[in-house]
Amino acid sequence: MSNEVTTVNRERQVGTLSGWFMLPVTIALLAAALWLVITGFMAARGPHPGFVEVQVNQPGLVPYKVDHSPNWTKVIAGGLTMVAFVLAANGFFTLQPNEARVLVLFGAYKGTARQAGFHWANPFYSRTITRTAAADRKPGQRPARQKISLRAHNLNGDKLKVNDKRGNPIEIAAVVVWRVADTAQAVFDVEDYENYVMVQSESAVRHLASRYAYDHGEEDEITLRSGVDEVSRALQIELQERLTRAGVQVEEARLTHLAYAPEIASAMLRRQQAEAVIAARQKIVHGAVSMVDMALRELADKAVVQLDDERRAAMVSNLMVVLCGDTEVRPVINTGTLYT
């Protein structure tokens, strides 16, 4: 059993000739080829092809032969020049801004051209790199192209149904902004770098959701709902680690959708409502106790009235009912004595 080590490719830039310089040369090759072929066949003009014997009846002159066959030397030279023209014309290519072309000669990577403009390179450089046979290629999958876009791409991920750290089913989605940084890795180290980015992004989002709770974590615990910035940074770091082998640079990664799964959404909503009511009640009770304590201290300090423990308990009870009640309280005024 052989242990093969996968070669990690690295991009290297290569220079090309200016297309505007090679264009007149290519046109000159075409003109020379046409001139050689035309003049070669024009040598065969005459009423009879081949060698024609001419009879001369004058004394002292001998018969001679006139050659009316084409000049095959010029014709062959014109054909070879035409082949050179076709090959030279195949070496032209253009690059737009933020676009690169991978140059491969008979299976060997020679470099990458990144400068925008009109270029000419070796016409034997391959135009496409087919890594997967057509029969094995997935529907819609394209063969590898030598022209690689270096522009920023947006990957708007689908909504994924996963379990968070506490096992609650949630729906999560993210958007990833990425660009190709190393064309050699993008073309030669992965099968299809665009599909690779999509699959790895989905895998990273699933793994991220399992590392954090949706909400209501422990003290100082980062959750998906409360720590959006921290979670986004963690997602970007994990994506960069996964996509480095494809020569891809992750510029931004953020969550775009976060919600409980439909089957538990209603239950979680009721729990959130209950927790909100409890939190509000705690604040109301805390405020009511403070107000009652303040009232009792003010009454005692200013000697407004002397209350025994029983009357003090009744007053506390009445104040707590008034301050903590959900509905408006209609007090009953005591018109008798304090103890009746």
VENMO-V405283 format. One record per residue. RES is the residue in three letters. PHI is phi in radians with two decimals (999 if undefined). PSI is psi in degrees with one decimal (none if undefined). NEAR is the number of other C-alpha atoms within 8 Angstrom. Layout:
BEGIN
res=RES phi=PHI psi=PSI near=NEAR
res=RES phi=PHI psi=PSI near=NEAR
END
This chain:
BEGIN
res=MET phi=999 psi=123.4 near=2
res=SER phi=-1.57 psi=140.4 near=3
res=ASN phi=-1.76 psi=100.8 near=4
res=GLU phi=-1.55 psi=137.4 near=4
res=VAL phi=-1.82 psi=123.0 near=4
res=THR phi=-1.22 psi=129.3 near=4
res=THR phi=-1.39 psi=129.6 near=5
res=VAL phi=-1.62 psi=118.4 near=6
res=ASN phi=-1.52 psi=152.1 near=8
res=ARG phi=-2.29 psi=138.0 near=7
res=GLU phi=-1.24 psi=140.2 near=10
res=ARG phi=-2.38 psi=135.9 near=6
res=GLN phi=-1.45 psi=145.0 near=8
res=VAL phi=-2.29 psi=146.0 near=8
res=GLY phi=-1.51 psi=151.9 near=5
res=THR phi=-2.26 psi=162.6 near=8
res=LEU phi=-1.41 psi=154.2 near=9
res=SER phi=-1.22 psi=132.2 near=9
res=GLY phi=-1.15 psi=-30.5 near=11
res=TRP phi=-1.23 psi=-27.2 near=8
res=PHE phi=-1.30 psi=-39.6 near=8
res=MET phi=-1.42 psi=-17.2 near=10
res=LEU phi=-1.11 psi=-47.4 near=8
res=PRO phi=-1.09 psi=-36.0 near=8
res=VAL phi=-1.10 psi=-41.3 near=8
res=THR phi=-1.17 psi=-41.5 near=11
res=ILE phi=-1.11 psi=-37.8 near=9
res=ALA phi=-1.11 psi=-37.7 near=8
res=LEU phi=-1.10 psi=-41.2 near=12
res=LEU phi=-1.12 psi=-44.6 near=11
res=ALA phi=-1.11 psi=-41.7 near=8
res=ALA phi=-1.13 psi=-39.4 near=10
res=ALA phi=-1.12 psi=-45.0 near=14
res=LEU phi=-1.12 psi=-40.3 near=10
res=TRP phi=-1.13 psi=-42.3 near=9
res=LEU phi=-1.15 psi=-42.3 near=12
res=VAL phi=-1.19 psi=-44.3 near=14
res=ILE phi=-1.15 psi=-48.4 near=9
res=THR phi=-1.17 psi=-29.8 near=10
res=GLY phi=-1.17 psi=-40.1 near=14
res=PHE phi=-1.41 psi=-25.1 near=11
res=MET phi=-1.16 psi=-21.2 near=8
res=ALA phi=-1.17 psi=-14.8 near=10
res=ALA phi=-1.65 psi=10.2 near=12
res=ARG phi=-1.19 psi=142.3 near=8
res=GLY phi=2.66 psi=168.3 near=6
res=PRO phi=-1.23 psi=-26.9 near=4
res=HIS phi=-2.31 psi=132.9 near=6
res=PRO phi=-1.34 psi=162.6 near=11
res=GLY phi=1.43 psi=-160.5 near=7
res=PHE phi=-1.56 psi=125.2 near=9
res=VAL phi=-2.01 psi=125.2 near=10
res=GLU phi=-1.45 psi=129.9 near=8
res=VAL phi=-1.86 psi=124.5 near=8
res=GLN phi=-1.50 psi=130.7 near=7
res=VAL phi=-2.11 psi=118.6 near=7
res=ASN phi=-1.67 psi=-4.9 near=5
res=GLN phi=-1.32 psi=143.8 near=5
res=PRO phi=-1.14 psi=141.2 near=4
res=GLY phi=1.54 psi=-8.2 near=4
res=LEU phi=-1.93 psi=140.8 near=7
res=VAL phi=-1.88 psi=154.4 near=6
res=PRO phi=-1.13 psi=151.3 near=8
res=TYR phi=-2.45 psi=170.7 near=7
res=LYS phi=-2.00 psi=136.9 near=8
res=VAL phi=-1.81 psi=126.8 near=8
res=ASP phi=-1.55 psi=115.3 near=9
res=HIS phi=-1.91 psi=18.1 near=13
res=SER phi=-1.47 psi=154.5 near=9
res=PRO phi=-1.08 psi=157.9 near=10
res=ASN phi=-1.50 psi=92.8 near=11
res=TRP phi=-1.16 psi=-25.0 near=7
res=THR phi=-1.11 psi=-45.4 near=7
res=LYS phi=-1.19 psi=-39.0 near=11
res=VAL phi=-1.10 psi=-45.2 near=14
res=ILE phi=-1.16 psi=-41.6 near=9
res=ALA phi=-1.09 psi=-38.6 near=11
res=GLY phi=-1.13 psi=-38.2 near=14
res=GLY phi=-1.12 psi=-43.0 near=10
res=LEU phi=-1.13 psi=-37.5 near=9
res=THR phi=-1.16 psi=-35.6 near=12
res=MET phi=-1.14 psi=-39.1 near=12
res=VAL phi=-1.09 psi=-42.1 near=8
res=ALA phi=-1.09 psi=-37.2 near=9
res=PHE phi=-1.12 psi=-44.5 near=12
res=VAL phi=-1.09 psi=-42.6 near=8
res=LEU phi=-1.14 psi=-43.9 near=9
res=ALA phi=-1.12 psi=-39.4 near=10
res=ALA phi=-1.15 psi=-23.7 near=9
res=ASN phi=-1.38 psi=-7.0 near=7
res=GLY phi=-1.59 psi=-2.5 near=12
res=PHE phi=-1.45 psi=142.1 near=12
res=PHE phi=-2.77 psi=158.4 near=8
res=THR phi=-2.11 psi=150.6 near=8
res=LEU phi=-2.25 psi=130.3 near=13
res=GLN phi=-1.50 psi=165.2 near=7
res=PRO phi=-0.98 psi=140.6 near=6
res=ASN phi=1.04 psi=45.4 near=9
res=GLU phi=-2.47 psi=144.8 near=14
res=ALA phi=-2.37 psi=158.5 near=15
res=ARG phi=-2.22 psi=130.5 near=11
res=VAL phi=-1.51 psi=126.9 near=14
res=LEU phi=-1.80 psi=116.1 near=12
res=VAL phi=-2.18 psi=126.0 near=11
res=LEU phi=-2.02 psi=109.1 near=10
res=PHE phi=0.90 psi=45.5 near=7
res=GLY phi=1.51 psi=-6.1 near=5
res=ALA phi=-1.80 psi=130.5 near=6
res=TYR phi=-1.30 psi=122.4 near=8
res=LYS phi=-1.81 psi=-21.7 near=9
res=GLY phi=2.61 psi=-176.7 near=11
res=THR phi=-2.27 psi=131.6 near=14
res=ALA phi=-1.68 psi=125.5 near=12
res=ARG phi=-2.03 psi=-18.0 near=10
res=GLN phi=-1.30 psi=129.6 near=8
res=ALA phi=-1.22 psi=147.0 near=10
res=GLY phi=2.43 psi=-164.4 near=7
res=PHE phi=-1.77 psi=119.0 near=11
res=HIS phi=-2.15 psi=161.4 near=13
res=TRP phi=-2.38 psi=132.8 near=12
res=ALA phi=-2.41 psi=179.1 near=9
res=ASN phi=-0.89 psi=122.9 near=6
res=PRO phi=-1.17 psi=-12.4 near=10
res=PHE phi=-1.50 psi=-1.2 near=7
res=TYR phi=-1.12 psi=135.1 near=11
res=SER phi=-1.16 psi=147.0 near=10
res=ARG phi=-1.63 psi=-27.6 near=6
res=THR phi=-2.40 psi=153.6 near=8
res=ILE phi=-2.11 psi=100.8 near=9
res=THR phi=-1.55 psi=109.6 near=7
res=ARG phi=-1.64 psi=-22.3 near=7
res=THR phi=-2.17 psi=134.4 near=8
res=ALA phi=-1.08 psi=151.0 near=7
res=ALA phi=-1.06 psi=-33.8 near=5
res=ALA phi=-1.23 psi=-28.7 near=4
res=ASP phi=-1.65 psi=-6.9 near=6
res=ARG phi=-1.33 psi=140.2 near=9
res=LYS phi=-1.19 psi=155.6 near=5
res=PRO phi=-1.03 psi=129.3 near=4
res=GLY phi=1.51 psi=-9.2 near=4
res=GLN phi=-1.35 psi=130.7 near=6
res=ARG phi=-1.71 psi=153.1 near=5
res=PRO phi=-1.16 psi=158.6 near=9
res=ALA phi=-1.12 psi=136.6 near=10
res=ARG phi=-1.84 psi=148.7 near=8
res=GLN phi=-1.34 psi=-28.2 near=13
res=LYS phi=-1.45 psi=121.7 near=8
res=ILE phi=-2.02 psi=129.3 near=11
res=SER phi=-1.37 psi=128.7 near=8
res=LEU phi=-1.74 psi=8.4 near=10
res=ARG phi=-1.33 psi=163.2 near=8
res=ALA phi=-1.26 psi=137.1 near=8
res=HIS phi=-2.00 psi=145.3 near=7
res=ASN phi=-1.87 psi=126.6 near=8
res=LEU phi=-1.98 psi=104.2 near=9
res=ASN phi=-1.62 psi=99.4 near=8
res=GLY phi=-1.19 psi=154.1 near=11
res=ASP phi=-1.30 psi=161.9 near=6
res=LYS phi=-1.22 psi=126.3 near=8
res=LEU phi=-1.93 psi=139.4 near=8
res=LYS phi=-1.77 psi=111.7 near=9
res=VAL phi=-2.37 psi=173.4 near=11
res=ASN phi=-1.83 psi=135.4 near=11
res=ASP phi=-1.40 psi=-170.4 near=14
res=LYS phi=-1.06 psi=-31.9 near=11
res=ARG phi=-1.59 psi=2.8 near=6
res=GLY phi=1.55 psi=5.6 near=6
res=ASN phi=-1.39 psi=131.8 near=9
res=PRO phi=-1.25 psi=128.7 near=11
res=ILE phi=-2.32 psi=163.3 near=13
res=GLU phi=-1.91 psi=132.2 near=13
res=ILE phi=-2.49 psi=145.2 near=15
res=ALA phi=-2.59 psi=154.1 near=14
res=ALA phi=-2.48 psi=157.0 near=13
res=VAL phi=-2.03 psi=136.2 near=12
res=VAL phi=-2.15 psi=129.1 near=14
res=VAL phi=-1.84 psi=120.2 near=12
res=TRP phi=-2.48 psi=162.1 near=13
res=ARG phi=-2.59 psi=157.9 near=12
res=VAL phi=-1.38 psi=124.5 near=14
res=ALA phi=-1.80 psi=-35.1 near=8
res=ASP phi=-2.19 psi=107.4 near=11
res=THR phi=-1.20 psi=-33.2 near=13
res=ALA phi=-1.13 psi=-43.8 near=13
res=GLN phi=-1.15 psi=-40.3 near=15
res=ALA phi=-1.10 psi=-34.1 near=15
res=VAL phi=-1.57 psi=-40.0 near=13
res=PHE phi=-1.83 psi=-20.9 near=8
res=ASP phi=-1.66 psi=-16.2 near=12
res=VAL phi=-2.31 psi=158.4 near=11
res=GLU phi=-1.20 psi=-50.9 near=9
res=ASP phi=-2.53 psi=105.9 near=9
res=TYR phi=-1.13 psi=-31.7 near=10
res=GLU phi=-1.18 psi=-44.3 near=6
res=ASN phi=-1.18 psi=-33.9 near=7
res=TYR phi=-1.09 psi=-43.5 near=11
res=VAL phi=-1.08 psi=-42.1 near=9
res=MET phi=-1.13 psi=-45.8 near=10
res=VAL phi=-1.19 psi=-44.9 near=8
res=GLN phi=-1.18 psi=-32.4 near=11
res=SER phi=-1.13 psi=-43.5 near=11
res=GLU phi=-1.10 psi=-42.1 near=9
res=SER phi=-1.13 psi=-39.9 near=8
res=ALA phi=-1.16 psi=-39.0 near=11
res=VAL phi=-1.13 psi=-40.9 near=12
res=ARG phi=-1.10 psi=-43.6 near=10
res=HIS phi=-1.17 psi=-37.7 near=8
res=LEU phi=-1.10 psi=-42.9 near=11
res=ALA phi=-1.11 psi=-31.2 near=14
res=SER phi=-1.36 psi=-12.6 near=11
res=ARG phi=-1.55 psi=-18.8 near=8
res=TYR phi=-2.19 psi=152.0 near=11
res=ALA phi=-1.43 psi=153.4 near=14
res=TYR phi=-1.10 psi=-50.0 near=12
res=ASP phi=-2.82 psi=-179.4 near=8
res=HIS phi=0.99 psi=50.8 near=6
res=GLY phi=-1.42 psi=-177.5 near=10
res=GLU phi=-1.25 psi=177.3 near=5
res=GLU phi=-1.06 psi=130.2 near=4
res=ASP phi=1.11 psi=18.1 near=5
res=GLU phi=-1.55 psi=134.3 near=6
res=ILE phi=-1.38 psi=130.9 near=10
res=THR phi=-2.09 psi=164.9 near=14
res=LEU phi=-1.10 psi=-33.7 near=12
res=ARG phi=-1.45 psi=-38.4 near=8
res=SER phi=-1.63 psi=-29.2 near=7
res=GLY phi=-1.87 psi=60.7 near=9
res=VAL phi=-1.10 psi=-45.1 near=10
res=ASP phi=-1.15 psi=-44.6 near=6
res=GLU phi=-1.12 psi=-40.4 near=8
res=VAL phi=-1.15 psi=-39.7 near=11
res=SER phi=-1.12 psi=-40.6 near=11
res=ARG phi=-1.13 psi=-40.3 near=9
res=ALA phi=-1.12 psi=-38.3 near=9
res=LEU phi=-1.14 psi=-41.6 near=13
res=GLN phi=-1.13 psi=-41.1 near=13
res=ILE phi=-1.13 psi=-44.4 near=8
res=GLU phi=-1.15 psi=-40.6 near=9
res=LEU phi=-1.11 psi=-40.8 near=12
res=GLN phi=-1.10 psi=-38.4 near=11
res=GLU phi=-1.13 psi=-37.5 near=7
res=ARG phi=-1.31 psi=-35.1 near=8
res=LEU phi=-1.68 psi=-0.6 near=13
res=THR phi=-1.08 psi=-38.6 near=9
res=ARG phi=-1.17 psi=-17.8 near=10
res=ALA phi=-1.67 psi=7.2 near=13
res=GLY phi=1.19 psi=28.9 near=13
res=VAL phi=-1.90 psi=136.8 near=14
res=GLN phi=-1.88 psi=125.7 near=11
res=VAL phi=-1.59 psi=118.0 near=13
res=GLU phi=-1.62 psi=-30.3 near=9
res=GLU phi=-2.81 psi=145.1 near=8
res=ALA phi=-2.56 psi=123.4 near=13
res=ARG phi=-2.47 psi=150.5 near=10
res=LEU phi=-1.34 psi=134.8 near=11
res=THR phi=-1.95 psi=-16.4 near=8
res=HIS phi=-2.58 psi=133.5 near=9
res=LEU phi=-2.64 psi=118.9 near=10
res=ALA phi=-2.81 psi=159.2 near=8
res=TYR phi=-1.21 psi=153.3 near=11
res=ALA phi=-1.13 psi=151.4 near=10
res=PRO phi=-0.99 psi=-33.7 near=6
res=GLU phi=-1.21 psi=-20.6 near=5
res=ILE phi=-2.10 psi=4.0 near=9
res=ALA phi=-1.08 psi=-43.7 near=10
res=SER phi=-1.16 psi=-41.0 near=8
res=ALA phi=-1.15 psi=-42.1 near=7
res=MET phi=-1.17 psi=-32.2 near=9
res=LEU phi=-1.15 psi=-42.1 near=8
res=ARG phi=-1.13 psi=-37.2 near=8
res=ARG phi=-1.14 psi=-41.0 near=8
res=GLN phi=-1.13 psi=-40.2 near=8
res=GLN phi=-1.12 psi=-41.2 near=8
res=ALA phi=-1.13 psi=-41.8 near=8
res=GLU phi=-1.14 psi=-36.1 near=8
res=ALA phi=-1.16 psi=-40.6 near=8
res=VAL phi=-1.13 psi=-41.6 near=8
res=ILE phi=-1.12 psi=-43.3 near=8
res=ALA phi=-1.09 psi=-39.8 near=8
res=ALA phi=-1.17 psi=-41.5 near=8
res=ARG phi=-1.10 psi=-40.4 near=8
res=GLN phi=-1.05 psi=-42.1 near=8
res=LYS phi=-1.18 psi=-38.5 near=8
res=ILE phi=-1.14 psi=-44.9 near=10
res=VAL phi=-1.13 psi=-41.7 near=9
res=HIS phi=-1.07 psi=-41.3 near=8
res=GLY phi=-1.19 psi=-39.1 near=8
res=ALA phi=-1.14 psi=-42.8 near=12
res=VAL phi=-1.07 psi=-41.0 near=9
res=SER phi=-1.11 psi=-39.8 near=8
res=MET phi=-1.20 psi=-39.7 near=8
res=VAL phi=-1.14 psi=-43.9 near=11
res=ASP phi=-1.07 psi=-41.4 near=8
res=MET phi=-1.13 psi=-40.7 near=8
res=ALA phi=-1.11 psi=-42.9 near=8
res=LEU phi=-1.16 psi=-41.9 near=8
res=ARG phi=-1.15 psi=-39.3 near=8
res=GLU phi=-1.13 psi=-41.3 near=8
res=LEU phi=-1.13 psi=-39.4 near=10
res=ALA phi=-1.27 psi=-41.8 near=10
res=ASP phi=-1.17 psi=-38.3 near=7
res=LYS phi=-1.61 psi=2.5 near=6
res=ALA phi=0.92 psi=43.8 near=7
res=VAL phi=-1.24 psi=-43.6 near=7
res=VAL phi=-2.70 psi=148.5 near=6
res=GLN phi=-1.77 psi=121.8 near=6
res=LEU phi=-2.06 psi=134.0 near=7
res=ASP phi=-1.40 psi=-179.5 near=6
res=ASP phi=-1.12 psi=-38.9 near=6
res=GLU phi=-1.14 psi=-45.9 near=7
res=ARG phi=-1.19 psi=-35.0 near=8
res=ARG phi=-1.13 psi=-40.7 near=9
res=ALA phi=-1.12 psi=-39.9 near=8
res=ALA phi=-1.13 psi=-41.0 near=8
res=MET phi=-1.12 psi=-42.7 near=8
res=VAL phi=-1.06 psi=-43.3 near=9
res=SER phi=-1.08 psi=-44.6 near=8
res=ASN phi=-1.13 psi=-42.9 near=8
res=LEU phi=-1.11 psi=-40.4 near=10
res=MET phi=-1.13 psi=-38.1 near=12
res=VAL phi=-1.13 psi=-43.3 near=8
res=VAL phi=-1.15 psi=-43.1 near=9
res=LEU phi=-1.36 psi=-29.6 near=8
res=CYS phi=-1.80 psi=-3.9 near=9
res=GLY phi=-1.25 psi=149.4 near=9
res=ASP phi=-1.36 psi=-30.9 near=4
res=THR phi=-1.90 psi=164.7 near=4
res=GLU phi=-1.19 psi=133.4 near=6
res=VAL phi=-1.62 psi=134.9 near=6
res=ARG phi=-1.84 psi=97.9 near=4
res=PRO phi=-1.23 psi=153.5 near=4
res=VAL phi=-1.82 psi=121.2 near=4
res=ILE phi=-1.45 psi=128.7 near=4
res=ASN phi=-1.50 psi=114.0 near=6
res=THR phi=-1.69 psi=-0.1 near=4
res=GLY phi=-1.63 psi=-155.4 near=6
res=THR phi=-1.37 psi=175.7 near=6
res=LEU phi=-1.17 psi=-27.0 near=5
res=TYR phi=-1.92 psi=20.0 near=4
res=THR phi=-2.07 psi=none near=4
END
